[in-house]
Amino acid sequence: MAVAKPEGVATIPERRPTGESLVATLADRLGLRLFVVHRLDKAASGVVVLAKNAESHRCLNDQFAARKVDKEYLALVHGRVAGDAGEIDLPLRQFGSGRMGVDRQRGKPSLSRYRVLRRCAGATLLSVPLITGRRHQIRVHLYATGHPIIGDLRYGDIGRQRTFSRLMLHAYRIAFKLPSGRSCEIMAPPPASFMRLFGQLCPGEGGLDDGWSGGPVPVVQRNG
């Protein structure tokens, strides 16, 4: 099962729940037992894949463990990123209160790649294919390079970040193998909240690709 998670909704129940979680809500509404395959930060939006049986769960878990799942994110960051593409290779580890940070001695290897999609007056829209999948990896990597994600209340100038309506991070695409061996690619274009803030910060830029101009649309699945 693939769903487009809204921002502000936790993927799984939190230790101190402040609202409903994606998995619990779906399980309750559909009457299904769902298996968690991967998570998406509560403040982020985008595609999340869940398994409906043990076989699918094993199949997907094996692919995630072997880094055979292709994931791509959209991130609108502060400042103008130099160069059209690059990679960030900085080891990460968890510090206090769940905050992640760069630690070149004790951190785990972490690699992110990016390419520039749009440059605005004070922001840059990036496509970020995730190579490794550490907690908060994209957020920390971009913060460490001096380009924190807009609206990130954990990484960046909190006073400034509070002025934005949401975290501008969206899980746009995921590709993997089904248990049958067939290829599956799922895309969830950004929701209206993402496009609205993008339009405010990058006026006149329009949509993000030729065939789509923003706003809520259903998840699109392409099977190979």
C-alpha positions, 0 to 999 in steps of 0.5 A: 500500500502506498499513501501520500502522507500529509505534513504534521502527521506521524508515520507511527504512533509517537511516545507522547502522542499529540495526534493521530498517526498514519499507520494507526489511522489507516489500520482503523479505517480499513480494518487491516494489519499494516506492516511498517517498512520505512518512516517519513519525518512528521513534519515532511509530506510525501509517499510512504509504502506499507506492507499488508502481509508478512511476505511483502514486509520481508521483501521490502525490508530486504530491499531497504537493508540492501539499499536497493530502494530508490528514493527521491525528495524535493527540498526548498532550502535557504540561499542560492546553492552553488553549482548545478549538482553535488553530493554531501558525504558527512557521517552522522550520529544522534545527539541529545533529544533526538537531534542528529549531527555531523561527527567525523569520528563516531558518526555513521557513513551518510551520503546524499546527492542533489541537483538544482531544479530552481533558483529563486531570490533567496532560496533553491529548490533541490532534488535529493536522491537518498543514498543512505537513509539515516534519521534526518539525513537530508535535513542535517546534511543541508543544514551542515552545508549552510542551506537549511531546509525552509521551515525546519524547526530543528535545524536552522535559525528557529526564530526565522524558521518559525515564520514559515508554514511548514517544513519544505521537504517532500518525499516525491518518488520511490521505486522498488521491486514487488514480491513478484519481481516486477518493478514498481515506481510510485510518485506523489507530487507535492501537496497544495501546502508545499506549492503555496509556500513555494509560490510565495518564495519563488513567484512566477516559477510555476509548476515543477514539471511540464505536465503538472502545475501544483495542487493536490493530485493522487499518487501515481503508480507505474509498474514495469 
